[in-house]
């Protein structure tokens, strides 16, 4: 099974700053021929279900603000939130869906 | 409007059984795979079970294998999770989630709470 290790566990940022969350996979799950990386990112606000932000590692879901961006391949992936806003306070999760799905442990983003 | 509505949660004693249901609307039920994902109180997301578009292939997390069973009903546009031999560590909000090979999980239901306690 693929294990996803997400860091940091907590992240405190000031309004307008950049937040970076990392996810490392225990094995590569990229199809190099098609350049597909089966990794997505989710935002979960308190009391709500998760919401899809990014899929295939770097493609922003429709309606997601462009301050959210994803990058990476093979075993190392990142979610960046530029110009952090108050409404970005949430827990963020990565998910690999190459094999049986597995989530990272989550990163709680708070304001300083 | 895309909707996935879970039901069937509640308080159940250890060793008991419960059947969760997820009824979908607003899209073509047969075009998607489905997952059940759970979240224990104050904890992260844990994948539980997956069913293919055809319904012929299923997968389970090791923590529920042999106890839980996922099925789908095209007529009623629903996905179910039969949970047997429930334990305290099965206590969680259970989410039904729409899934594709390209997007992964792209839409979630609101969840239903299962509490296993005597």
HADDOCK unambig.tbl for C-alpha pairs under 7 A between the chains (distance, minus, plus):
assign (segid A and resid 40 and name CA) (segid B and resid 104 and name CA) 6.76 0.50 0.50
assign (segid A and resid 48 and name CA) (segid B and resid 110 and name CA) 6.90 0.50 0.50
assign (segid A and resid 49 and name CA) (segid B and resid 108 and name CA) 6.36 0.50 0.50
assign (segid A and resid 49 and name CA) (segid B and resid 109 and name CA) 6.91 0.50 0.50
assign (segid A and resid 49 and name CA) (segid B and resid 110 and name CA) 5.69 0.50 0.50
assign (segid A and resid 50 and name CA) (segid B and resid 108 and name CA) 6.86 0.50 0.50
assign (segid A and resid 52 and name CA) (segid B and resid 106 and name CA) 5.76 0.50 0.50
assign (segid A and resid 55 and name CA) (segid B and resid 103 and name CA) 5.34 0.50 0.50
assign (segid A and resid 56 and name CA) (segid B and resid 102 and name CA) 6.99 0.50 0.50
assign (segid A and resid 56 and name CA) (segid B and resid 103 and name CA) 6.55 0.50 0.50
assign (segid A and resid 97 and name CA) (segid B and resid 104 and name CA) 5.74 0.50 0.50
assign (segid A and resid 101 and name CA) (segid B and resid 47 and name CA) 6.39 0.50 0.50
assign (segid A and resid 102 and name CA) (segid B and resid 47 and name CA) 6.22 0.50 0.50
assign (segid A and resid 103 and name CA) (segid B and resid 45 and name CA) 6.52 0.50 0.50
assign (segid A and resid 103 and name CA) (segid B and resid 46 and name CA) 6.68 0.50 0.50
assign (segid A and resid 105 and name CA) (segid B and resid 44 and name CA) 5.86 0.50 0.50
assign (segid A and resid 106 and name CA) (segid B and resid 44 and name CA) 6.24 0.50 0.50
